[in-house]
Amino acid sequence: MEGSSKLVDRGGSLKTKDNARSAHELAMPSGSSSATFVRDHEEGTETEPEEGFSKPMSRRLEAVVIPVSSQGKPSSKKAIGKQKQLTPKSQSATPSIPSPSKSRRPTSSKLSTPASTRFRQYYEDDNSDSDYSSSDSSHSSEESDVPKRSRDKDSAAKDSMKPTLTPIVNRVVQGFFNLKFRVAELDSGKKPGKSQWKSMKYDVHKGNPEKVEFENELESEDNKVYYKSVILDGERYKIGDIVMVQPGEDARKGRQKNFASDAAQSVNDYANKYWFIRIRYFYEEFDRKSGRLRMFHGQWFEHGSKTFLQQTSHSRALYLTNSCGDAPLSSIYRKCDVKFPKLGEQEEEDDHDSDGDQFFCQYVWDDNKDLSFLDLPSEEQITEDLAFAPAYRACHSCVLEERAEFFKEVQYSKENGCVSHYGIDYHVDDFIYLRPSGKEQSDLLEKAQIVKILPPGSNSSPKLIVRKMNNPERKSNLDEHLLEFSKATETVSFEDVNGKFYVARYSQTSEKLPKWIREDDHFFVDKNTSLSQCSQCLDDHKKLLEKRKNVGPPLRALELFSGAGGLGSGLDASGYVKTVAAVEWDKHAAETYKTNHPQTAVFCQDVNKLLHDISNDENVQSLPRGGKTRRFPRPGDIDLISGGPPCQAFSMANHHPKENDIRATLPFSQLSFTEMYLPPYFLLENVVGILNFRLRGVLKGRSLSGGIKHGVFKLIVRTLMALGYQVHVKVLQAANYGAPQGRQRVIFLAAKQGLKIPDFPIPTHVFRANNHKLLENDDLILYKPTRSPDDSRSFAPFRTVSCSEAIGDLAGFDWENPHRTIKATDKDKLEAKIRSKSLPSFPAGPRNKLPGFETCEYAHSPMNAYQKLVREDMEDEVKEHVTPTFSEHIIECSTTVPLQPRASHLDIPERLHRKKKKDPQPIFYGRLDGNECFKTAMTRCAPNTKASYLLHFSQKRMLTVREYARAQGFPDRYTFMKSYTVYEANLAYKQIGNAVPVPLALALGKSLGDALVVEREREEERERKGSAYVDRRDEDENEGSERSVEV
């Protein structure tokens, strides 16, 4: 009897050793053991930040009769298993992609708009500044807006604003926009691959096979006999063949819903009706209850339309997954021919053939944590890994899953006096992080040194005797990197351990100290402290530091949409990146970048015109520096393309969305530069709203509906893969990396195939981060980064940098209250007199100079690590500690708000506020809490800006330009103002608000550096082996269409 079989779930990461971020990333949870036809998947957690659900991991298939049409093509049939019947969708049911020329809205209304005005609208903020900024900002009449950029010729502006794409990018995105693109031809000769698809005619199994013949017996084990091949009704199947099977029940209900959803329907009928799996081995089992079971074990593929790419996927793209499982031979429908292109080989053009039965596979789809598309494992890697598996049941996924389970388990070695977990060895005298032991829900890691390791009990993990380390209790010069030992020891469970750190002895005045603590997980004790360390671990760490030091020249970066330079500043500060060229359309921001980055060539250009010009070999020159200009970099000159396209179209604060918003094309301008330069690495950042932005949506009221949800997000990933890049995505919170500001950003990191893709940085500072759910019909989640794979919380070794810690060393001052509406009382006069003894006050009305200090001394020496960092290379004075001037009404409202955390317009007399009713939402005149971080920085700054908290936490005024710059992590040497005018001050706030927080960019730069270290190690390994890089997918060329992996 042939039928279903009980089996053990299997699953595991398909990351190679080099691709793994660390041993932590190799740990994947195992699944249930009750499914019949099992496809494992890693467990997911939480749709809310802290609490969550778990993803079922298995798929189930049963042996059934599979009807076929008389022509041998797939026909509508009943789904296998217990799920509801999935009626195959016809071509008409597939969401159509209208021609770009068929616009949903008439555009004639735009014809009367001058092109120069439209050019400004292309880049300007459309009343939306950031994810949480306001569209209604009531500034005083004396405030100046940024002037419109003038154009000598209206036609020149019209030509500049025309979206320009390169050939491959255009091929991918055309049809998803109701816009016409100008295509920049390239001289590289690398053009989109022409369609060369051929139909492969294989036998189709109309039902349970009438004749089953196993061939080449390999081994017998536990009532199972393993075979190398099998013949089903005359069709031979062997190890390595890829087959289509009829879908059954998927225990991951989200994935099952996505499979049937409209958005996931491909023009390819096979993709909509079948699952794809690669045979790893065959076996026959004799079971008393079920009888004779004829099975195979395989590794799953996912069609691109069933990933989050959905309708943007290539119709013939399959992606290898990290899941495997068992299936009855009778579930096989037919063979499937799959091409495995070589590294860097151009994908063939999509022919959108509904009956196309030939596919290609270039990447591994990993939807565990990063939602990534990574390189396929090399044949050399697979061979090495399979050395640990029996030859008769050699499955790479099984090996990786078993390895992950091994790393996940706590391993104790009495002989070596060592405990290992997630690939990290812990010895006596090592310094370790401990998850917080207090009852309060703190995410701040405790620090300790291992004194003794106690063997594990029969049902418990090892215990550790530790001496905890704390920050010294002193009121001045507090640096969280400085530790001291407690006197007593404690016993803790090894389950509380959360990684290692390193300690050295330094004086706080040592010139070498800043270099030491700049590295992550580095602390210090007083130079007179007795210190013992594990020599083995310390030597290994010194070798790593030496590798980082000698990794080679920094990556040469081209930064697009550079703004004032937050991203470039942070990347360059890492030492692994050198921004050689920056492109920024806004002339004021371009000048700021040029002033603060003397080694960078700055080009004040529109990216679309620039792309068109350089593709036509026009001589493009930078802004002059010392009377000299520099040419624009050429292909081969760039190792990294980075940038943050203007976010106004995607921002959740955009209260005036548009159909066919031309600004939504700017990420693809950056991708077009990537096609032109083909750098090893790529980085794109943007607001969280880019995840949900709809393409081809219809404006209903004040929101877009219909169209392709997550359209831009999907197309960015899809385009990167078409260009030959691995890619993964995550939402990072700037406060988790030392920025004194809550600011979420979506980060796309990509690396050319064959390279180590940079990992996302792990949190260094405590701040509550969020997970982000994708696709309403699936359970895919963009998980927040954590320090360990079994963490659900954002544990970190440092506290959040608060407002007072960030700016507390800057000179204080108040605005003078004009008391125009409410006359000053005796109490008001007394308070002003008392405050004037310690704080100067300045008139801030429209006819006055900018209140504050153009240049002033610091209030005191640096009090913490953040103040030390931003004051590097500074003397005793700081500049641009000023605010704009405002109307007397705004000044009176601002100075009347109580000096209490989060006070606002709700706490001032009602007659001061122009609203008839003091509504609780939105907030105006918000005052910061000095013990918390800054709110998300905006580009339009005034106390009466809606939903803003811009009033100083302890002084009666708004934040100054310098304080605002510190909120974004800019060093004090960074200048923004050419002169001290309201106009220049407002320009400075705008440039700062548009920037990427420098500490976040610094963390990303370090991640790029770690990837370079891995690449250097790979090169050394290849040199030791004396061979060039072996292509990882040119397998079995002589086998024709029947591809297999020989073990």
N, C-alpha and C positions, 0 to 999 in steps of 0.2 A: 504493500500500500504506500502511495506517495501523498504527502500532504504537508501540513505545517509542522514546525518543530520549535520546542522550547530552546532558548539559547541565552548565552550570556552577552549582555551589551558590551560593545567596544566603542571607544572613541579616543581621539588624541589629537594633539596639535601636529600640523604638518610643517611647522616651522623647522628649518634646519638648525644645526647648532649655531651657525654664524648668524642666522636670522633671529635667533632667540635673544630677547633683550637681556635676560639673565636666566639663571636657573629658576628664578621665580616664575617666569613666563611659561615654563614647561609643565607646570602643574595644572592639570585639567581634571575636573571631577568625573567620576565614572557614573554610569547610568543604571537604569533598572535592568533586571535580569528576567523579566517576564514576557518580553515581546516575542512574536513569532519571527517577523522579518524586521530586523532592528537596524535603524540608522541612528547612531549616537549623535548627540550634540551637547556641547558644554552647557552647564547650568548657568542661567542668567539670573540676575537679582535686581530687584527693585525698579519700580517706575517712579516711586518717590525717592527722595535723597537717601533715606536711611532704612526704610522698611521695604520689603520686596517679595517677589514671587520667584518660583523656580521654574525653569523651562523643562518640560518633558523632553526626552532626548531621542526617542525611538520612532521608527517607522515600521509598519507591519505589512507584509504581503502574505497572501495565501495562494495555494495552487488552485487555479480556476481555468475554465475554457475561455479562450480569447478569440472572439469572432473577428474576421477580417472581411474587407470588401473583396469582390471578385478580382479587382485589379491588384490586390496585394497591398493597398495603401491602408493607413489606419482608418477605422470606422468608429462611429460612436458606440461605446460599450459601457457596461455597468462597471463602476469602480470596485476594486477588490477590497475586502475587509469590511469593517463596520461603519466606515464613513458614508455620508450620504452620496448619492450618485452625482458624479461630476459630468454633466453633459458637455461634451466638447463644444467649444465656442466656434461659431463660423467666422469666416473672414470679416463679415460685416459687424460682428460683435466686438472685434478688436478696435480699441480707440484709434481713430484715424488721425493722421498728422496732415492737416491741410497744407496746401502749398503756401509758401511765404507770401506770394502775391495776393492771396485772398485774405485781406485784412478784415477783422471783425468791426472795426470802427473807421468811419471816414476820416481821412487826414487832411481834407481840404481846409479845415479850420486853422491848420498850422501854417498855411501858405502865406498868410499876412504877417506872420511873426518874423522879424528880422533874424537872419541866420546868426548874427553875433549874439543876440539874446538867447537863441536856442543853444548856442555853444556854451554859454554860461550855465544854462539850465542843465546841460549834460554833466557838469561837474559840481554845481552848487548844491546846497543841502536841502532845498525844497522844504524848508521849515522842519526838518528832522535832523537831529544831531547825532544821536546814539541810541542804544537800545532803550534807554530810560529818560531821554531828554524830552524837551517840550516843543510843541509847535506854536505856542502862544507866549511870546516873551515881550513884556511891556517895558521897554527901555525908555529912558528919558529922552526928550527931544534933542538933547545935546549929543547923544551918542551917534557915532558914525558907523555905517555898514561898510564892509569891504567893497570898494568900487568895482563896477563892472569892467571886465577886461576889454579894452578897446581893440578894434580890428581896423586896419586900413581899408580892407576890402571885404564886403559882406560875403562874397563868393569864397574867399579864403577860409572864413569861419565855417561856412557850410561844408566845404571840402574836408575840414579838419574833423568835424563831428561825425562823419560817415564811418560807421563801424567797419573796421578792416580786420580780416582774418587771413590766416595762412591756409593752404589747401587741405591738409588733413583736419584741422580744427573746423574749417568750413564744412567739410564733408560730414562730420559728426553732428554739428549743431543745426545745419540747415533744415528747415521744416519745423523746428521747435520754436522759432521766433516768427512773428509776423513782421519781419524786417528784411530788407535787402542788404546783403553784405558785399563790400568790396573785397576781392581776393587778391592778396599780395603774392605774386609769383616768386618762388625761391630758385636760386641758382644751384642748390645742393644736388639737384637731380633726383631727390627722394620724393616721389609723388605717391599719392594714395594708390595702394595696390589694386589692380584690376581684378574683377571677378573671374575666377577660374574654377568655379565649383563644378564637380561632376557627381552625377547620381550613381551610387553604388548599389547594385541589385543583390540583395541577400534574401534567403528564404525567410518567409514569415510563418511563424507557428500559429496554426489556426485554433489550437486548443492544447490540452495535455498531450505531450508527445507520445506517439504510439510506440516508438522504439527508442530506447535509451541504451547506449553502449559506452561504458567507461573504458578509457585507454590508459596504458602506462601507469600501473599501480606504483605508488611511491612508498607508502608506509601504512601500517595498521596501528591504531591506538585507541583504547577505551571504546570498544564497539564501533569504531569508525575506521573506514578505509579511505585513504587519500589517493587522488589520481591527478595526472598531469593534464588530461584532456577528456572530452566526452563528445559523442555524436548523438544529436537529437534529430531523429527522422532524416538522417543523411547529411545534416549540416554539422561540421566539426567546430567545436569551441575549445579554446585552449587558454592557458594562463596568460593574462595580459589583454584578452579581448574585451572590448567595451560593448555593452549590450543595452538595449532599451527594455524596461520592464513596466508592466502596468501598475499605476499608482495604487497604493493601498491606504491604510489608515496611518496617519502621521500623528504621533503622540504630542508633538508640538503643534497645538491647535492654531497658533498664530501663523506658523509656516504653512499649514494646510489651508487656512483662509487666504493667505497671500497667493498660493498656487492657483486658487479658483477666482481671485479678484480680477476685475476688468483691467486694472492697471498692470497686472502681471501677465496679461495675455500677449503672446508673441505672434507675429505674422507666420511663424513657423508652426505648423500643426503638430509636429512631433513634440515640440517643447511644451505644448499645452496638454498633451495626452499621456506622456510617459516620463518616467524617471530614468536616469542614466547611471550606470554602474560599471566599474572595471573589475573583471574576475581576477581574484588573487589565488584561489585554489578551489578544487572540487573535493567533495567527500560523500561517502555513502554511510548512513548510520542505521543500525538495527535497534529499534526500540520496541519493547514488548507491547506498549499501549498503542503507539502510532504505526507500528510496523516498519516498513522499509522506507527510509527517507533519503531522497536523492537531492543533494544541496550544493550550493557553491557559496563562497565567501568573497565579498567584493568591497571596493572602495568607491564611495559616492562622488558623483559630479552634480553640479547645480547648473541649470541653464541660466544664462544671464538675466532673463526676464523674471526669474524667480528669486534673484537677489534684490537688494534695494535699488538696483539700476532699473528694474521693471521695464517700462516701455522704451527707455533710452538705450537698451542693450542691443548689441549686434545680434541679429536673429540666429546666427550660427555659432555663437560663443558659448562654450561650456567652461566651467571652472571646477577644478579639483577641490574637494573638501577634505577636512581632517576627520571624517567619519567613515566607518566601515560597518558591515553587518552580514548576516547569513540570509540566504534566500533559496526557495525551492527552484530546481531547474525548470519546472513547469511554468514559472512566472516569466521566463524569457520570451520576449516578443520577436526580436530580431537583432542581428548585429548592427553596430553603429561605427562608421568610419570617422575617426577623429585625427586631425592633423595636430602635431606639436611643433609649432614654429621655433626656429632657432632664436637665441637671444638677439634682440634688436631687429628681428625680421618684421617687415611691415605686414600688418593684417590685411587680408583681402577685402575688397569692397563688398558691402552687404548688398546682395541681390534681392533680398526680401521675398525669397521663393517660399511659398507656403508648403511645398512638398520637398524642400531641400533636406537631404538625409546625410549630408557630409558636414562635419563640424570642426572647430579648432579649439585648442586649449592652450593658453599662455600663462595662466596665473592660478594660484591657490586662493580660494575664497574662504576667509576666516571671519566668521561673525561672532566670535567669542567676546572680545572686549573693544578692539579698535575698529571693527568693520573694515578689514583690510583685504587688499588684493596683492599677494606677494609672489615672488618667484617660485616656480616649481622646484622641488628638490633635485639636485643633480644626481646622475646615475652613480657617480662615485659615492655620494652621500648615502644613497639608498643601499648600495652594496655594503658599505661599512656598517650601516644599522642592521641590515638583515643577517649579518654574521651572528647576531644574538638570538636569531629565531630559527626554529627547525626548518629545514629546506622544504619539507612537504607542506607546511602551512606558513609560508613566508608572506606576511602582510606588513607593509611599512607602517601603516596607521596603528596596527596592534603593537608594534615595537615601540613607537613613540608614546602610545597611551600607557604602556607598562613602565616606560622610563619616567613619564610624568608622575605616575602613581608612586614610583620609587622616590622621586625628589620630594613629593608631597609628604611622605612619611618621615617621621623623626627617626634618624639613624644614630645609634649610640655605639661607640667603639671604646671598650675598656682598654684595649691594648694601646691605642693612640691617645687616649684621654680626650676624646673629641665627640662632639655632637654635630650632626649635619642635618640641614633642613633647606629645601629648595636650592640645593647645590652650594650652600654656604657652610663652611666649617667653623665651629666655635670651640675655642680652647680656653684654658685657664689664663687669666690676665687679659683676655680680649675685652674690649669695650662694646657694650650692647645697648640697643634701644629696648625699652619695655613699654608695652601698652599700658595706659594709665590705670592705676589701681584704685583710685578714689571713686566714691559713689557718684560724684558729679560727672555729667556727660562731657568731659573734656577730651579733646583729640590730641592734646600735647603729650608727646612721648616722654617718658622718664628715661634717665640715663644712669648706667651702672657699669661696674667692672666685675667680671667673673672671678670669684675667689676659689670656688671649688665646684666640681660637677658630681652630682650624686646619681648613681645608676637608676634606671627606671624600675618601677614596680611591675607586677604582673599585668596590671590593667591601667598603668599610668605612664606618662612621659617622664623623662629625667627631670630632676630638680636641680636648681642652681643656687648656690650660696653667693650672694653678690654684695658689693658695697656701693650704695647709690651715690650719685654725684649731682650736685645742685649748683645754681648760680649763687655766688656770695651775696649775703644780705648787706648791701651798702647802698647809700643814697646817691652816689655820684659815680660817673664813669662805668655805668652798668653795661656790660657787653654779654649777650647771651652765649657767646662762644667761650667765655671764661667759666670754668668749673672748679669746684673743690669737693673733696671727699667728705662724706658723712662718717661719723665715728663708728657707728654700729653696722653690723651686717644683717642681711635679711635672706630668707629662703623664698624663692619664687619658682613657679612652674615654667618649664621651657616653653609652654604654649603661649606665654606672654611676650616672648622674644620677637622683635620686629626689625632685625637687621643689626649691622655693626657700624661703629664710627671709630675715629682715630684721634688720638690726643698727643700733643707735644708740649714741651715746656718753653714758655716765652715770658719775657717781661712785656707789660702792656705798652711800653715805649719802644719795643724792638722794631727796627726797620723791616725785619723779615716777617713779622706777624701778619701784616695785611695779605701778603702772598699766600701764607699758609691757610688762613681762614677763608680765602676766596674760593677754595675748593669745597665742594659739598661734603658734608659729614666730617668736617674737621673742627676740632675744638682745641682749647689749650688750658693748661693749669699754670699757676705761678712758677716762675723759674726755680724757686727754692723748694718746690714740692717733690717728694720722693715718688718716682714713677717706675713701675715695672710693666712690661708689655710682652705679648707673645712674639718672639723673634721671627717665627715663620710667617705669621700673618703680616707683621710689619714689613718684612722683606718683600713679600708679594705685593703689598700696597705701594712700596717705593718703586718697584718695577713698573707698576701701572702708571704712576706719576711720571716716571721717566719716559714711558711710551707716549704719554700725552705731550710731554715737552718736545719730543723728537718726532712728532707725527708728520712733520714736513711743512711746507708753506701753507698759509691759510687759503681757504676757498675764495676765489675772486668772485664777488657778488655784483650782480646788476639788480638794483632795487627800483621797481616800478611803483608809481603812486606813492612816492617816498614821503610826502608831506614835509614836516620839519625835521624828521629823522629819528623818531623813537625806535623803530624796528632796526634801522641800520646801526644806531648807537649801541643797542644791546647786543646785536650779533657781533659787531666789531669788538666789543668789550670782552667777549669770550676768548679772544685770541685765535679762534679757529676760522674766522671770516674776515675778509678785508673788502669792504664795499668800494669798488673801483669806479662805479658809475651809478648815478641816481637820476631818475626822471620824475619831474613834478610839473604839472601844468600851472599851478598857482604861483605867480612870480614872487609873492612875499614869502611863502613857504620855501620856495627854491632858494631864495637869498639867505634865509635862515639856515638851511642845510649847508649851503656853500660856506657861510661864515664859520660854522662849527665843525666842518669836516674838510680841513684844508687839503687832504690827500685825495679827495673824491671829486671826479668830474661831474658837474651837475648840469643837466639838460632841462631847460624850461620849455617843455614841448607837450603837445597833446599826443598820447600814445598811439592813436590811430594814424595821425599824420606822420608821426615818426616811423611807424612800422612801414607805411607806404613809401616813405622817402628812402629808408635804408634798403628796402627790397629793390629799389630802383637805382641803387648805388649813388645816391645823392650825398653830397658832403655835409654831414651834420656835425656841428661844432657845439661845444659846451659853453656855459656862461664864462666870460673872460675872468681870469685870475692873474693879477699882475700883468695885465695887458696880453696874456696868452690864452689861447683856447686849446681844447683837446678834441680829437675825433671820437666818434661814438665807437664803442667796442665792436669787434668783428667776431663771427663764429670761431670758436676756439679760444677766445679770450676770457670766457665766462665759465665758472664752475657751479654757480648757484644763481637762480632767478628767484627773487623774493619780492613780496609786495602785498599790500592790502588795498584792493580796489575800493573806490568810494562806496560807502555802505548805504547811502540814502534810499535806494530802491528797496533794500532788504530790511531796513530797520523797522522794528516794531513801533517806533515812535513816528513813523511816516504816516501821518493822518490823511494824506492826499495821494494814495497809490494811483498808478496809471496803468492802463493797458499798453502793452508794447513799450514798456519803459526802456528807453535806449541805454540807460545806465546799467541795466541788468546784463548788458553784453560785455562790460568791462573785464570781468574775470576771464573771458575768452580772448580778450586782447592780451592779457598776461600769458595765457596758454599759447597764443600765436607767437609771442616772443620765444617761448619755450621750444616750439617747433623749429623756429629759425636757428636757435643757438644750441639746442639739445644739450644743456648742461647736465652734469652728473646728478645735481640735486635741485629740488623745487620746493618752495614754501609759499603758501597763500594763507592769509588770515582775513577774517571778516566777522561781522556780528552774528549772533545766534540766529537772527531772522533769516539768514541765507538758507538755513536748513529747510524752511517751510515755504520759501518763495515759489509761487506758481508761475509757470510759463503758459502763455496763451490763455490766461484767465480773463474772465469777463467782469468788468466793474459793476458791482451792484451796491449802490449806496456809497459807503466809504471803505469798501473792501473788495478784494478780488475773489471770485469763486470759479469753480470748474477748472478746466485746463489740466495741467500736469503738476500735481502737488510735489514739492521737493524738487522741482524741475532743474533749477540751476545747480543745486547740490549734486544731483545725479549726473548731470552733464559734465560737471568739472571732473568727477572721478572717471566717467566713461572716456572723456577726451584724453586724460593723462594716460590711461591704459592704451588707447589707440596710438599715442606717441611713443609707447614703449617704456612706460614708467610703472613701477610698483607704487602703491599709494595706500595710506591709511589716514583716518580722520578722527579727531577728538575735540571735545569742547574743554578748553582750559580756563581756569579762573586765575586772573593775574595775582590776586591776593595770596594764592597758594605758593607763589614764587617770590614773595618779599615785596611786592608792590603794596603801598598803603591805601589800596583802593579796590573795591569790589567791581570787577569788570570781566565779563565772560567773553571769550573769543573762540570761534571755530578755527581750527588749524588743520590745513591739508599739508601733509608731509609726503614727499615723493622722491624716489631714487630710480635711476635707470636700471633696467634689468641687469642682473649680475652683480650689483652693488649691495652693500648692507644698507637697508633703509633705516634712517635715524629713528630711535625710539622716542616716545614722548617723555618729557622730564617728569620725575616723580615729585610730589609736593615737598616743599621745604618748610612751609609755614602753615599754621593752622587756619583754616577758613572753611566754612560749610559750602561744599560744592554740590552740584546736581548731576544726575543722570538725565539723558534726553532720549525719549522714546521716538522711534521712527516708524513710519508706515502704519496707518490706522488698522490695517488688516494683518499685521505681523507683530511679532514680539521682539523685533530688533531694537537694541538699545545702544546708544553711545554712552559707554560707562565713563564716569569720572576717573581720573588717574589715581592710583593708590600705590603705597610703597610695597605691598605684598599682595599676591593674588587672592589670599583668603581674607583680605580686609574689605569691609563694607563701609568703613568710615575713612575720612581723609586725615589719617594720623600724620603728624609731622613733628620735627624736633624743635621748631621755633614758634613763638607766639605770633599772632597777627600783628603787623606793624600798624600802630594806631596813628590817628591824626596828631596827637600831642607828641608822640615819639618822632614823627616825620618832620614836624616844623617847629618843635618846641625851642630850638636854639636860635630862632630868628627874632629880631627885635620886634617888640610889641608896640602897638599904637591903636587909638580909637578914631572913629569919625566923630566930629562935633554934631550933636543933635541940634538942628535949627529951631525946633519947637515952633513951627509955623502954625500947625493945626491945634496942638495942645500945648499951652504955655507951661514953662518949667515951674515945678513946685519947689518949695524949700528943700524937700527930700532929694529932688533931682539935682539941685545945685550943690548940695552937700556931697552927694555921690560923685559928681563930676570933679569936685575939688579933691576928694580923697584919691580918685583914680589918677588924677593929673600928677600926683606925686611920684607914681611909678610908671605911668604910661603917658607919652605925649598924645595930643589929639590934633587932628587936622580938619579944616573945613573941606567938605567933599562936594560942594555945589558946583554948578556948571561953569562958573566964572573963575574957578580956582585952579591952581596947579594940581597935578595928580597927587592925591594924599598918600603919604608914606615916605619911603626913603629911596631916592635914586641910587644911592650908594650908602651903605652903613656897615658898622661893625656887627659881628655876631653877638648875640646876647651872652653867650658863654661858650665854653669848649664843648666838643661833641659829647653827648651823653649816652650814645648807644651806637650799635654797629651801622644802622641806617644813616645816621647823621655823619658818621665817619666816612661812609661810602660816598655820599653826595658831595662832601666837602673835600674830596681828594684833589690835590693840586691847587687848593685855594689858600690864600693868605688870611688876613684878618677881616676882610671886607667882602660883602656880597652886593650884587646889583639887582635892579628891577623888582625891588620890594615895594611895589606901588599898586594901587587900585585905580580904576577909572573914576571919573566924576559922574554924578547922577543928579536927577532933579531933587529938590529939597524934600518933596513928598516921599520919595523912595528912601532917602537918607533918614528921615524921621521914623518911618516904619521900621527900618533895619535896626536903628539904635534903640528902639523901644522894645524889640523882641527880648524877652528875659534871657539872662545868661544861664540857661538851663539846657541840658541835652535834648535835642529834637524839638525845642520850642519853635513856634511858627506864627503865621498870621492869626492862628486860632487863639493866641495868647496876648494879643494887643488890643487896645480899645477899638470897638467896632467902627467908630467914625474915622479911624485912620485908614481902614481898608475900604477900597472903593466898591467892593461887592456889598449889595444890600444885606446878604446873608452870608455868614461865615461858614461855608461848607467845609466839612472835614477833608474832602478830597476834591481837587488836588491840593497839595501843600504849596504855599508861597512863603517866602522869607524863612526858609528852614535853617535852623542852627545845628551845626554838627555836634556830635558827641565826641569829646576828646579821647575817650577810651575805645572808640571804634574806628574803623578805617573810613576813608572818604567814600562818598557815593560815586557812581560812575561819572567820569568827567564828561562835560558837554562842550559844545563849541560856542554857544551863546551864553554868556555869563552876566547875570544881573540878579540882585537879590529877589526881585519879583518874577523871575522865570518860573514857570509852572513846574511843579514836581521836583524842585531843586533844593539842595541843602548846601548853600554857599556861604553862610555866615560863620565867621570864626567861632570856635567853641568857647573862648574866654575873653574875646575882645569885640568891641562894638563896631564891627565893620565886615566887609566881604573879604574873602581870600585875596591875597595879592597875586600878581603874576608869578613871583618866585615860589610862593606857597603852592600855587596851582601846578607849577612845573614839578615840584617835589612830589605832589600827589601822583604824577605819572612816572616818577623815578628819574627825571632828568637831573644830571649833576649841576651843581651851582655855577660851574664855569660856562654852562650852556646859556647863550643869550638869544633873545627874541625881538628886542625892540631897537629900532634905529634912532628913535627920539622919544621923549617922554610926553606923548600926546594921547588923548583919548582914542584917537584912531589907531595908533600903534598898539596901545594896550589891548584893544578889542581884537586886533589881528593876532596878538600873542595868545590870548585865551583860545581863539579859534584853532590856531596851530597846535597848541598843547592838547586841546580836547580831541582833535582828530588823530592824535598819535597813538601808537602801540606802546603800552607801558614798558619802559626800558628793562625792568627786572624780568618780565616775561620773555622779552626778546633775548636777554642774556641766557636764560635757562634753555631756550631753543638752540642758541649757539653752542652751548655745552653739549647738547644732544648730538648736534652735527659733528662736534669734535670726537665724541665717543664712537660714532660711526666711522670716522676717519681712522681711528685707532684699530678698529676691527679690520678695515680694508688693508691697513699696513701689515697686520698680522697675516692676512690671507696672502698678500704678496710674498711675504717672507716664507710662508709655508710652500707656496708654489715654487719659489726659488730653491728651497731645500729638496723638493721632489724632482727638480730639474725638468719640469714640464710646463707648458703653457696651459692656460685655462681651458678646461674641457667643457665643451657645450653640453648642457644638461638635458636636451630634449631631442637630440637627433638619434632616436633609438630605432633599431630594427629596420633600417632602410631597405634591406633586401626582402622584407616580409610583405611589401606592398601595402595594401589597405588593412591587412590584419596585423595590428600592432600589438606587441607583447613585451613584457619585461622578463628576461631570462635571469633566473636566480642561480 
